[in-house]
Amino acid sequence: MAFANLKSSVKPFEKKLWLSSPTMHGEELEYIREAFVTNWMSTVGENINEAERLACEFIGCGYAVALSSGTAALHLAVKLAGIKPGDKVFCSDLTFDATVNPIVYEGGVPVLIDSERDTWNMDPEALKRAFSIYPEVRAVMVANLYGTPAKLDEIREICDRYGAVLIEDAAESMGAFYQGKQTGRFGTTANVISFNGNKMITGSSGGMLLTDSREAAEKARKWSTQSRENAPWYQHEELGYNYRMSNVIAGVVRGQFPYIQEHIRQKKAIYMRYKERLKDLPVSMNPYIEGVMEPNFWLSCILVDRDAMCRQVRSEKEALYVREAGKSCPTEILEALAQHNAEGRPIWKPMHMQPIYRNNPFITAKGNGRAGSNAYRENEGQMNVAEDIFERGLCLPSDNKMTAGQQERVIEIIKACFA
């Protein structure tokens, strides 16, 4: 809610301009029809086999297990890591809660690790400090935020030093590269990608567990089919899950794979256009380290400069701001976009600020962080990095079907907020 309505000469979009919606090409229908005509509508079929093969070929891993969601894949990755009730697991703090929840499914305790400025991802220095506090930890879950890889070599080296398993949540970063290597290949045993409706390619839902271990792939496949044993009847000797991808969903995924590079090029063009056209405003784009990583540019985000922030207050579910000349804030910009029928989104609210995980340990590079009126403040009154990004950042319309003209109108809306 604002104290003043935005005045803008830009007309609202007649048709909703989405943050990131599915982009379909037609081939998907042929594979769906093939599943229908051949009556392979369940969780086996040629579409599943081919989607798994294409994932292995594209990413460069040995095995892919097609599952009902990226979250299901993360859950099985946690099981493969051997997490037991009470085990602590280091996890990215600035992420969607689907990264963290699977740890709890197995009774684990997420220990949340703050972000760094270069990529907004897990801070290797905070991770080192976490191991100094909890040397018994044997698993780390790292997410690649908004399609930008974390400092994966550094994080993997730290994990190896402490004998910890690394799980890479590449749900948002399919097609991104770190040091010339595709994301989805940096985990010790298992990595995860997602085909949710707004991802780089989609199945409407679905995900995959990626691994170079045949044994791990076979375990995950078995667990995902209710842990059926190789017997002439339904024999079950351990807990299983109904996590397999359907042959229909796999048909959509199969039809999307040839277009992933096209989608990435379109997303990158959107990011670069925002970067160029917003360079005169007191904002910066979601960062990455050039020459080290190549994001997939899934979502274009901005961070408002601290001294250009108007007054903004957020409760658990609402936000208020006060209009100030020459200044703005995420709440104002998001409301302005919504008034013009365009979808933006706040940055992921850090896990240490979420009611469900507010009492979990939270580690920063310089000290323990805590959500609250004073406790999360660190040296010299500075916020932890994740909370600062959440306060000042937002995701802009990044749909790869958005035209340059439509994007220019979005840019004018943003500029009007700082008038």
VMD Tcl script that draws the C-alpha trace (Angstrom):
set ca {
  {0.00 0.00 0.00}
  {1.37 3.40 -0.96}
  {0.69 6.86 0.39}
  {0.57 8.19 -3.18}
  {-0.29 6.62 -6.49}
  {2.31 6.51 -9.23}
  {1.73 8.96 -12.07}
  {2.92 7.49 -15.37}
  {2.26 8.19 -19.03}
  {2.74 4.50 -19.86}
  {-0.53 2.76 -20.64}
  {-1.27 -0.60 -18.93}
  {-0.54 -3.69 -20.98}
  {-3.72 -5.03 -22.56}
  {-2.52 -8.59 -22.09}
  {-0.77 -9.62 -18.88}
  {3.01 -9.36 -19.08}
  {4.29 -12.30 -17.06}
  {7.41 -12.72 -14.96}
  {8.33 -15.94 -16.78}
  {5.75 -18.13 -18.46}
  {6.06 -21.35 -20.48}
  {7.09 -21.00 -24.11}
  {5.70 -23.82 -26.21}
  {6.75 -24.71 -29.75}
  {4.36 -27.40 -31.03}
  {6.58 -30.47 -31.00}
  {5.47 -31.09 -27.42}
  {1.96 -31.91 -28.71}
  {3.32 -34.61 -31.01}
  {4.98 -36.42 -28.11}
  {1.90 -36.03 -25.92}
  {-0.18 -37.46 -28.78}
  {2.29 -40.33 -29.13}
  {1.78 -41.20 -25.45}
  {-1.99 -41.01 -25.93}
  {-2.13 -43.09 -29.12}
  {0.19 -45.79 -27.81}
  {-1.62 -45.76 -24.44}
  {1.61 -45.18 -22.50}
  {0.05 -42.62 -20.16}
  {1.61 -43.73 -16.89}
  {5.16 -43.56 -15.50}
  {6.91 -45.64 -18.16}
  {7.29 -45.02 -21.87}
  {9.51 -43.75 -24.66}
  {9.09 -40.09 -23.73}
  {10.58 -40.74 -20.28}
  {13.47 -42.71 -21.74}
  {14.21 -40.03 -24.31}
  {13.85 -37.12 -21.85}
  {16.37 -38.79 -19.54}
  {18.75 -39.41 -22.44}
  {18.49 -35.80 -23.60}
  {19.20 -34.51 -20.09}
  {22.34 -36.65 -19.83}
  {23.48 -35.53 -23.27}
  {22.83 -31.85 -22.63}
  {24.30 -31.62 -19.13}
  {27.02 -34.23 -19.51}
  {26.11 -36.54 -16.65}
  {25.98 -40.32 -16.66}
  {22.42 -40.89 -15.46}
  {19.16 -38.95 -15.13}
  {16.08 -40.07 -13.21}
  {12.86 -38.36 -14.34}
  {10.68 -37.44 -11.36}
  {7.45 -35.65 -10.57}
  {9.16 -32.43 -9.42}
  {12.47 -30.84 -8.60}
  {11.48 -31.06 -4.94}
  {11.07 -34.83 -5.24}
  {14.54 -35.00 -6.79}
  {15.98 -32.94 -3.92}
  {14.32 -35.25 -1.40}
  {15.91 -38.31 -2.99}
  {19.25 -36.51 -3.16}
  {19.01 -35.91 0.60}
  {18.27 -39.62 1.11}
  {21.27 -40.55 -1.04}
  {23.40 -38.29 1.19}
  {22.40 -40.46 4.14}
  {20.75 -37.70 6.18}
  {19.19 -39.09 9.36}
  {16.93 -37.46 11.98}
  {18.84 -34.82 13.90}
  {21.63 -34.44 11.32}
  {22.52 -30.84 10.53}
  {22.78 -29.85 6.86}
  {24.26 -26.56 5.64}
  {21.92 -24.92 3.16}
  {21.60 -21.73 1.11}
  {19.62 -19.10 2.99}
  {18.54 -16.95 0.03}
  {16.44 -19.44 -1.91}
  {12.94 -20.85 -2.35}
  {11.91 -23.11 0.52}
  {11.81 -26.13 -1.79}
  {15.60 -26.18 -1.38}
  {15.32 -26.50 2.39}
  {12.16 -28.55 2.98}
  {13.54 -31.90 1.71}
  {16.16 -31.79 4.46}
  {13.35 -31.69 7.00}
  {11.50 -34.52 5.22}
  {14.31 -36.80 6.39}
  {14.40 -35.29 9.87}
  {17.47 -33.18 9.19}
  {18.09 -29.72 10.65}
  {18.86 -26.97 8.10}
  {21.68 -24.66 9.13}
  {21.25 -21.58 6.94}
  {24.28 -19.99 5.27}
  {24.31 -16.31 4.29}
  {24.92 -15.02 0.75}
  {27.84 -13.13 -0.77}
  {27.63 -10.05 -2.99}
  {29.31 -11.36 -6.16}
  {26.54 -13.81 -7.11}
  {23.96 -13.53 -4.28}
  {24.59 -17.24 -3.60}
  {26.00 -19.16 -0.62}
  {29.06 -17.40 0.80}
  {32.10 -19.73 0.92}
  {33.50 -17.71 3.84}
  {30.29 -18.18 5.80}
  {30.40 -21.89 4.92}
  {33.94 -22.17 6.30}
  {32.80 -20.50 9.48}
  {29.82 -22.86 9.70}
  {32.16 -25.87 9.57}
  {34.26 -24.35 12.35}
  {31.11 -24.20 14.50}
  {29.57 -27.51 13.40}
  {32.49 -29.73 12.24}
  {30.28 -32.81 12.41}
  {28.14 -31.72 9.45}
  {28.43 -34.06 6.47}
  {26.14 -32.51 3.84}
  {25.76 -29.14 2.08}
  {22.83 -28.06 -0.12}
  {23.71 -25.17 -2.44}
  {21.20 -23.43 -4.75}
  {22.09 -21.45 -7.88}
  {19.92 -18.36 -7.50}
  {17.97 -17.00 -10.49}
  {20.11 -18.95 -12.94}
  {23.50 -17.71 -11.66}
  {25.94 -20.36 -10.43}
  {27.30 -20.17 -6.91}
  {31.07 -20.22 -6.39}
  {30.88 -23.95 -6.94}
  {34.58 -24.79 -7.08}
  {35.22 -23.03 -3.77}
  {32.20 -24.63 -2.13}
  {33.10 -28.09 -3.45}
  {36.68 -27.70 -2.17}
  {35.40 -26.77 1.31}
  {33.08 -29.78 1.30}
  {35.91 -32.10 0.26}
  {38.14 -30.68 3.01}
  {35.56 -31.55 5.65}
  {34.38 -34.82 4.09}
  {30.91 -33.46 3.36}
  {28.58 -34.43 0.53}
  {27.60 -31.55 -1.78}
  {24.10 -31.49 -3.31}
  {23.67 -28.95 -6.10}
  {20.19 -27.51 -6.51}
  {20.36 -26.40 -10.15}
  {16.57 -26.07 -10.46}
  {16.92 -22.43 -11.58}
  {20.22 -22.72 -13.48}
  {19.77 -25.37 -16.16}
  {22.00 -24.37 -19.07}
  {24.29 -22.15 -16.98}
  {28.06 -22.74 -16.88}
  {30.68 -22.45 -14.16}
  {34.34 -22.67 -15.21}
  {33.20 -24.11 -18.54}
  {31.16 -26.88 -16.92}
  {27.38 -27.12 -16.87}
  {25.65 -26.60 -13.56}
  {24.00 -29.77 -12.38}
  {27.36 -31.59 -12.30}
  {29.07 -30.21 -9.20}
  {27.44 -32.31 -6.49}
  {29.30 -35.20 -4.93}
  {26.68 -37.79 -5.86}
  {23.44 -36.10 -6.86}
  {22.27 -32.86 -8.48}
  {18.81 -31.59 -9.34}
  {17.07 -29.71 -12.18}
  {13.46 -28.59 -12.48}
  {10.88 -28.44 -15.29}
  {8.38 -26.30 -13.39}
  {6.15 -24.11 -15.54}
  {8.31 -20.99 -15.33}
  {11.75 -22.59 -15.78}
  {14.06 -22.45 -18.84}
  {12.28 -25.44 -20.33}
  {9.16 -26.95 -18.85}
  {7.04 -30.05 -18.59}
  {4.37 -28.04 -16.74}
  {5.90 -29.84 -13.75}
  {8.63 -32.39 -13.19}
  {12.30 -32.55 -12.37}
  {15.31 -34.84 -12.59}
  {17.95 -36.24 -10.31}
  {21.32 -36.18 -12.08}
  {24.26 -38.37 -11.15}
  {27.34 -40.13 -12.51}
  {26.72 -43.08 -10.20}
  {24.75 -46.00 -11.58}
  {24.12 -47.23 -8.05}
  {22.69 -43.86 -6.98}
  {20.46 -43.71 -10.07}
  {19.12 -47.20 -9.40}
  {18.42 -46.38 -5.76}
  {16.60 -43.17 -6.67}
  {14.58 -44.94 -9.36}
  {13.56 -47.66 -6.92}
  {12.60 -45.22 -4.15}
  {10.55 -43.19 -6.64}
  {8.42 -46.24 -7.54}
  {7.35 -47.07 -3.96}
  {10.53 -49.11 -3.48}
  {9.15 -52.14 -5.29}
  {11.47 -55.13 -5.10}
  {12.28 -57.37 -8.05}
  {9.67 -60.00 -7.22}
  {6.62 -61.48 -9.02}
  {4.34 -59.72 -6.53}
  {4.38 -56.32 -4.84}
  {7.26 -56.72 -2.42}
  {8.37 -53.76 -0.28}
  {11.32 -53.83 2.11}
  {11.95 -50.08 2.60}
  {10.02 -46.84 2.45}
  {9.23 -45.62 -1.04}
  {7.50 -42.71 -2.78}
  {5.23 -42.03 -5.74}
  {7.72 -39.69 -7.40}
  {8.04 -40.86 -11.02}
  {7.37 -38.51 -13.92}
  {4.50 -39.46 -16.21}
  {5.11 -40.30 -19.87}
  {2.78 -37.40 -20.78}
  {4.77 -34.80 -18.84}
  {7.97 -36.31 -20.24}
  {6.57 -35.71 -23.73}
  {6.42 -31.98 -23.02}
  {9.97 -32.03 -21.64}
  {11.19 -34.00 -24.65}
  {9.66 -31.45 -27.01}
  {11.22 -28.54 -25.10}
  {14.83 -29.73 -25.07}
  {15.71 -28.60 -28.61}
  {14.81 -25.02 -27.65}
  {16.74 -24.48 -24.43}
  {19.60 -22.57 -26.07}
  {17.11 -20.35 -27.87}
  {15.39 -19.61 -24.55}
  {18.71 -18.76 -22.92}
  {19.64 -16.36 -25.74}
  {16.28 -14.61 -25.37}
  {16.65 -14.36 -21.60}
  {20.17 -12.98 -21.92}
  {18.98 -10.32 -24.38}
  {16.35 -9.22 -21.84}
  {18.94 -9.02 -19.05}
  {21.38 -7.01 -21.18}
  {18.66 -4.62 -22.32}
  {17.65 -3.92 -18.73}
  {21.30 -3.45 -17.76}
  {21.89 -0.91 -20.53}
  {18.64 1.03 -20.21}
  {18.68 1.21 -16.40}
  {22.33 2.19 -16.06}
  {21.47 5.81 -15.26}
  {19.21 4.83 -12.36}
  {20.49 4.11 -8.82}
  {20.06 0.36 -9.31}
  {22.24 -2.62 -10.19}
  {21.44 -5.95 -11.86}
  {21.72 -9.37 -10.21}
  {25.48 -9.96 -10.52}
  {27.69 -12.70 -11.87}
  {31.46 -13.10 -12.30}
  {32.36 -12.59 -15.95}
  {34.92 -15.04 -17.33}
  {34.15 -17.50 -14.54}
  {30.47 -18.18 -15.03}
  {27.79 -17.79 -17.66}
  {24.27 -17.64 -16.16}
  {21.19 -18.79 -18.00}
  {19.63 -15.38 -17.13}
  {16.41 -17.04 -15.99}
  {15.21 -13.93 -14.15}
  {16.45 -10.36 -14.45}
  {16.58 -8.67 -11.05}
  {17.56 -5.25 -9.75}
  {18.90 -4.00 -6.45}
  {18.05 -0.42 -5.45}
  {21.03 1.52 -4.11}
  {20.84 1.97 -0.35}
  {20.84 5.78 -0.52}
  {18.11 5.72 -3.18}
  {15.66 3.70 -1.08}
  {12.48 5.45 -0.04}
  {11.04 4.46 3.33}
  {9.65 0.92 3.20}
  {8.29 -1.29 5.97}
  {7.29 -4.93 5.65}
  {5.31 -7.08 8.04}
  {4.90 -10.82 7.57}
  {2.38 -10.37 4.77}
  {2.06 -6.68 3.92}
  {4.26 -3.75 2.95}
  {4.07 0.03 3.19}
  {6.22 2.72 1.62}
  {6.32 6.51 1.39}
  {6.91 8.20 -1.94}
  {10.09 10.30 -1.99}
  {11.35 12.39 -4.90}
  {14.26 10.73 -6.70}
  {13.92 7.57 -4.62}
  {12.00 4.31 -4.83}
  {11.85 0.81 -3.34}
  {10.82 -2.71 -4.40}
  {7.29 -2.30 -3.03}
  {6.66 0.83 -5.08}
  {8.12 -0.64 -8.27}
  {6.17 -3.88 -7.89}
  {2.93 -1.97 -7.30}
  {3.62 0.21 -10.33}
  {4.19 -2.85 -12.49}
  {0.99 -4.43 -11.18}
  {-0.97 -1.23 -11.95}
  {0.23 -1.61 -15.54}
  {-0.72 -5.32 -15.75}
  {2.88 -6.55 -15.56}
  {4.16 -9.16 -13.14}
  {7.22 -8.60 -10.97}
  {8.15 -10.41 -7.81}
  {10.06 -9.77 -4.59}
  {13.41 -11.48 -4.16}
  {13.07 -14.77 -2.30}
  {12.55 -13.99 1.37}
  {15.56 -15.52 3.15}
  {14.91 -18.74 5.00}
  {16.19 -17.35 8.32}
  {13.36 -14.78 8.16}
  {10.66 -17.37 7.47}
  {8.50 -18.30 10.48}
  {9.03 -22.01 9.81}
  {12.85 -21.69 9.97}
  {13.27 -18.64 12.18}
  {14.73 -20.65 15.05}
  {17.23 -22.54 12.90}
  {20.93 -21.65 13.08}
  {21.94 -18.93 10.62}
  {25.62 -18.35 9.86}
  {27.23 -15.30 8.25}
  {30.84 -14.73 7.33}
  {31.37 -12.53 10.39}
  {29.02 -13.97 12.96}
  {25.75 -15.72 13.74}
  {22.80 -13.96 12.14}
  {19.33 -13.79 13.59}
  {16.08 -12.39 12.25}
  {14.57 -9.84 14.58}
  {14.56 -6.17 15.43}
  {18.23 -6.02 16.43}
  {19.81 -9.47 16.59}
  {20.45 -9.90 12.87}
  {22.56 -6.73 12.75}
  {26.28 -7.26 12.43}
  {29.43 -5.16 12.54}
  {28.91 -1.41 12.10}
  {25.16 -1.81 11.92}
  {25.20 -3.61 8.57}
  {22.56 -6.19 7.67}
  {23.46 -9.69 6.69}
  {23.75 -9.98 2.93}
  {20.66 -12.12 2.24}
  {18.34 -9.82 4.17}
  {19.79 -6.74 2.51}
  {19.20 -8.22 -0.95}
  {15.63 -9.12 0.01}
  {14.96 -5.59 1.31}
  {16.31 -3.77 -1.74}
  {15.83 -6.26 -4.58}
  {13.07 -7.39 -6.94}
  {12.58 -9.60 -9.99}
  {11.50 -7.83 -13.19}
  {9.32 -9.19 -16.01}
  {11.63 -11.67 -17.74}
  {9.35 -13.62 -20.04}
  {11.26 -14.63 -23.15}
  {8.19 -13.82 -25.29}
  {8.32 -10.18 -24.15}
  {9.14 -7.90 -27.08}
  {11.74 -5.15 -26.97}
  {8.91 -2.63 -27.15}
  {7.13 -4.17 -24.19}
  {10.34 -4.22 -22.21}
  {10.91 -0.56 -23.01}
  {7.52 0.20 -21.48}
  {8.54 -1.72 -18.33}
  {11.72 0.35 -18.18}
  {9.72 3.58 -18.42}
  {7.52 2.42 -15.55}
  {10.61 1.80 -13.41}
  {12.09 5.18 -14.31}
  {8.85 6.92 -13.36}
  {9.17 5.45 -9.86}
  {12.42 7.38 -9.38}
  {11.08 10.67 -10.80}
}
mol new
graphics top color blue
foreach p $ca { graphics top sphere $p radius 0.5 }
foreach p [lrange $ca 0 end-1] q [lrange $ca 1 end] { graphics top cylinder $p $q radius 0.2 }
display resetview
